[in-house]
């Protein structure tokens, strides 16, 4: 029961589930380009999803504090709980969070807000954090910018071509009202036939 109060419905971290959870956060733009959780979109994710994201961060940054406190995957839940205990007791006055701890000062409950603040504070304090999703955002934004530039270029090209076509039509209508076509007779004598294209 305590496990669910802290970690939600997650009982293990399979790579596919972690990637799906993090991918969903990116698609819904719950995570901003810096890797932080946007507070106004916190309602779009569950506690379990946030832990998948924390696991994702840990798996890429095991040598960076506070993730160094989680030694290996099979001890993740036990040691991640201790990391959250330390974080909450450091960030808040105990009277603000005492209801989330038991008499032995062991964490027995964590809200989504606690998890989001832990994620955001960790990402902000660690500028060298390995965060591939930030590169994903940058790549997508660069790709979108390139697409917009190409679209604008094509629009200009089509506009110029349309203008050139209109100018050509105007020139034909203006200068070729009664053209002469030069023909050669079988006797090699040159004759002129007047053709009226416009009536």
Secondary structure as the mmCIF struct_conf table of DSSP 4:
data_model
#
loop_
_struct_conf.conf_type_id
_struct_conf.id
_struct_conf.beg_label_comp_id
_struct_conf.beg_label_asym_id
_struct_conf.beg_label_seq_id
_struct_conf.end_label_comp_id
_struct_conf.end_label_asym_id
_struct_conf.end_label_seq_id
HELX_RH_AL_P HELX_RH_AL_P1 UNK A 2 UNK A 7
TURN_TY1_P TURN_TY1_P1 UNK A 8 UNK A 9
HELX_RH_AL_P HELX_RH_AL_P2 UNK A 15 UNK A 27
TURN_TY1_P TURN_TY1_P2 UNK A 28 UNK A 29
STRN STRN1 UNK A 31 UNK A 31
TURN_TY1_P TURN_TY1_P3 UNK A 33 UNK A 34
BEND BEND1 UNK A 35 UNK A 35
HELX_LH_PP_P HELX_LH_PP_P1 UNK A 36 UNK A 36
STRN STRN2 UNK A 37 UNK A 37
HELX_LH_PP_P HELX_LH_PP_P2 UNK A 38 UNK A 38
HELX_RH_3T_P HELX_RH_3T_P1 UNK A 39 UNK A 44
BEND BEND2 UNK A 45 UNK A 45
HELX_RH_AL_P HELX_RH_AL_P3 UNK A 47 UNK A 60
TURN_TY1_P TURN_TY1_P4 UNK A 62 UNK A 63
BEND BEND3 UNK A 64 UNK A 64
TURN_TY1_P TURN_TY1_P5 UNK A 65 UNK A 66
HELX_RH_3T_P HELX_RH_3T_P2 UNK A 67 UNK A 69
HELX_RH_3T_P HELX_RH_3T_P3 UNK A 73 UNK A 75
HELX_RH_AL_P HELX_RH_AL_P4 UNK A 76 UNK A 91
BEND BEND4 UNK A 92 UNK A 92
HELX_RH_AL_P HELX_RH_AL_P5 UNK A 94 UNK A 97
HELX_RH_3T_P HELX_RH_3T_P4 UNK A 98 UNK A 100
STRN STRN3 UNK A 101 UNK A 101
TURN_TY1_P TURN_TY1_P6 UNK A 103 UNK A 104
STRN STRN4 UNK A 107 UNK A 107
HELX_RH_AL_P HELX_RH_AL_P6 UNK A 112 UNK A 125
TURN_TY1_P TURN_TY1_P7 UNK A 127 UNK A 128
HELX_RH_AL_P HELX_RH_AL_P7 UNK A 132 UNK A 175
BEND BEND5 UNK A 177 UNK A 178
STRN STRN5 UNK A 180 UNK A 184
TURN_TY1_P TURN_TY1_P8 UNK A 186 UNK A 187
BEND BEND6 UNK A 188 UNK A 188
STRN STRN6 UNK A 190 UNK A 194
#
